[in-house]
Amino acid sequence: MPIIDVRNLHKRYGEKTAVDDVSFSVEEGEIFGILGPNGAGKTTTVECVAGMRPADAGSVSVLGRDPRRDRDEVRELLGVQLQEARLPDRLRTGEALDLYASFYRSPADTGRLLESLGIADKRDTQYRRLSGGQKQRLSIALALVENPRVAVFDELTTGLNPQARRDTWDLVENVRDSGVTVVLVTHFMDEAERLCDRIAVVDSGRIAALDTPAGLVARTDPEQRVTFRAPRDFDEQVLAARPEVASAHRSGHQVRVTGRGNLLHAVTSVLAREHVVAEDLRVERSNLDDAFVALTGRSPEA
Amino acid sequence: MNTDTERRSPVSALLRTAATEARLLTREPVAICVGILLPTVLLLGLGALPVLREPAPEFGGLRFVDTWAPMALILGTGILCVQHLPSTLASYREKGVLRRMSTTPVHPGVLLTAQIGVVSAAATLSALLLVLSSWLVLDVEPPSRPLLFTAAFAVGTASLIALGVLVAAVAPGATAASGLSTALYMLLLLVGGVFLPQNVLPGFLARLGEVTPPGAQLLLASWSGDSGGAVLPPLVQLAIMAGVALAAAALAARLFRWE
């Protein structure tokens, strides 16, 4: 049984269609990404999953339960970190966590939770005095204080500095490693590529593609490029004889080879056979950014 | 560590939330100083002027401090119920505090209820402080009709709270809420006779003051025994004010948005 199962979800606000026939399922233990530009319907989708909004059509199930009908049960199992949900300015970290822990049947040990999120020393600090990264950690802690089976993180790293983003990524991986299934909503390519096992690319309320990060990249642009520097007496056209190679060009010392399949192996074996010492050997491949543009026709962070 | 416990009761969630909100209120210097302490400080300060402690014919043979004590009370209660409460609720909505709570098994209505409870308690504390200190320091007699005074204070505070929640319900954001609530506060003070004594207000304003929250006239009548020239009997004033409170509360409940 999937942890989350969404079938043909539809949601409109007045005339505007926010979610248009979205289906996906999240398997136990994975980090499932919902990736798309702002306004693509990502947050509405997770709000329906969390039972905060009724769906207009379609079905949502969380661990076999209906988030609207079995509201209380789902809320004990699903931890939600909402985009831009702040806390009262003068509330202390420890007070917030203890209060939220008291709302649940089987809460986590709040001391250990603060410890694992690296904010144990901020227990007595008021919310307004926390840094952006610390606020996000507290937000994660509040989503995890119920000991959830699945946690939803919505735009976790928006507004954080690069170091805090990377630290937060490590935390998300730790959460998954502790046995919690994670749904990660983001509009950052690097974040999705780094963390997610599978990604649903959402655009204008629809799922444009659903695959692993590598799968998404491969389906849009399977061509690879290998570049290296070689001595002038090396004839790059010997590479073109290999079936993996589509083209080989040279400008000065720089050789650029394009092709498919196991291109890197093809190139290195030719170089070894020819006793050529290649320097600065690099594989260039298209990344999720390119894949996203190919799938949706626009840049995700625009 | 898992400590499997019974299903949390809504009452225990409410008490926990109220305790947290009370703690937060103690960290708001403005609400504490202006809402709870200012009425007493003002009355004692004015009472330090000998002329205001002399019986005067324009106060019906009473002293200024006797007639102004209920006004001081309204000043503080108004700050708590009509200013602090709506701006706190509106900021909770704007910040997503209510939205976040709606992802837990506890409805954000619990937070609203807790906030109302804490504000009522603070208003009561402010009143006790004022009645006791004006009695002990200025010899202002404690309310001559304690039951009526308590009822008037309870209904008056309830009607202010209902208006405060209504402001939070209609205000689009925290800034708008604080603007609206300031205007409402000033209006209530004016009609209640805090700026100008009732007997110099135009007739219709004085009549209005008998029934507009928080019932300044009734507080005065039940405290010092001076009816201030009120036309309506006390119980009718009380009933009308309770009606205002219920209407405002019903409207607030209809219009309140959690996000």
Interface residues (C-beta under 8 A of the other chain):
Chain A: A50 M52 D72 R75 E76 V80 L82 E84 A85 R86 L87 P88 R90 L91 E95 L99 Y100 S102 F103 Y104 R105 S106 P107 A108 D109 R112 Q126 L142 E146 N147
Chain B: M1 N2 T3 D4 T5 E6 R7 R8 S12 A13 R16 T17 T20 R23 L24 R27 E28 S91 Y92 K95 G96 V97 R99 R100 S102 T103 T104 P105 V106
